[in-house]
Amino acid sequence: MPTNDAPPKNNFDPDCIMRFTSFVEDLDKLLVSDPSTIRPVHELLDRHFPVEGCNIQAAISIAQKSRFFSHVSETRTYYVIAFDSRGFTGLMDPGFHVQITLLKVSGNSWLPAAHVNQ
């Protein structure tokens, strides 16, 4: 039994995957609308995060279905799932970069972020 508040590795919260699926669907709709500022992206992150107890492999599979999925990277303690809309509306469109970090020990999100690409 873990001594911290993290759920055991196989005790996933099904609500997390529903929320993550909803986030990816909402992110796709938002990025397709080509918002003129980053504000709606930050508001979307605020609505959907934090999440806890996610099945990380399921979250990655869901993310990979997004038209804006960029990549997944892995460190010793967490995964980063990235989305990017660079070039969506044309070659000169900087687009937005959005990333979600999921901690391996718990499946909890950590510091979701978004910025305008340079």
Secondary structure, DSSP 8 states (H G I E B T S, - for coil): --SSS---TT---HHHHHHHHHHHHHHHHHHHT--SSSHHHHHHHHHH----S--HHHHHHHHTTSTTEEEEEE-SSEEEEEEE-TTTT-TT---EEEEEEEETTT--EEEEEEEE--
